[in-house]
Amino acid sequence: MDELQKAAILLLSLDKALAAEVLSLMSKEDVEKVTMMVARMQDVSKEQQASVLTEFTNLRGEQTTMERGGLDAVNELLQQSLGKEGAGSILDSINQTMNSVPFGFLQKSGANNLLTFIIEEHPQTIAMIMSHLPSNMAAEVLAGLPSNKQMDVIKRIANMEQTSPEVIKDVEKSLEHRMKNTFSQGTEKAGGVELVAEILNVTDRMTNKGILENMDQETPDLADEIRRLMFVFDDLVKLDNKAIQALLKEVDTNQWAVALKGASEEIKQKVLGNLSQRAADMLREEMEY
């Protein structure tokens, strides 16, 4: 560890108020340097913390629990020591610096998030990305890789020669685009139990029943969960006449005909009894086809 890394770890080991006081005594240039390092840090091991604190023998008492680094930690410390306006200008500078270096945007995300996006990449691509990360973050990424990939990636980093800036930029842009699409607006859920329930709600009764019965044999817990989310057709008998009439207005006659074909006599009478004689006769005719 260099002196800057040690200073950052020490800062994170202090009580927030004390850390803010320390920052207030430093020059703006030094504040930028040390907070930049804090922003780049993820989790720091107890061993690293113990090593740093041992050097500062003037520290006494219980060692504090190590906090995570990152921009949120920097923002909190800077606001306590310099106020909101002063913190803002330094954070802007940190952001600009982090974004100007290759893969600088990754330093704002956790190693676990990054791992999700690169774990299936070619080992050479992973090696190139890791070679531009702070060592503590690269170590976390390495630990999360499958064992058969770890050695391959390490060898490629060790043997890596100068990479074309164009290649680095292409990989960086591709990765940043993928991560932004996932995190900027939140993930859009595709699939899931809720969607299955919605689909089965609009299938005909026989198909609906057959699928759920098959699921009862293979995955009964999943079938029960889907049933809980569905408006099961048998639930119609529990509705009052006003609710049935409202449903009849919203659902097309053809859909009612398909749904009622496999329904019990009780449900058929519940629905037909809330229609005019003419409409009920038309629905019965539809059900016969």
Buried (B, 14 or more C-beta within 10 A) or exposed (E): EEEBBBBBBBBBBBEBEEBBEBBBEBEEEEBBBBBBBBBBBBBBEEEBBEEBBEEEEEBEEEEBEBBEBBBEBBBBBBBBBBEEEBBBEBBEBBBEBBEEEBBBBBBBBBBEEBBBBBEEBEBBBBBBBBBBBBEBBBBBBBEBBEEEBBEBBBEBBEEEEEBEEEEBEEBBEEBBEEBEEBEEEEEEEEEEEEEBBEEBBEBBBEEBBEBBEEBBEEEEEBBEBBBEBBEBBEEBBEBEEEEBEEBBEEEEBEEBBBBBBBBBEEBBEBBBEBBEEEEBEBBBEBBEE
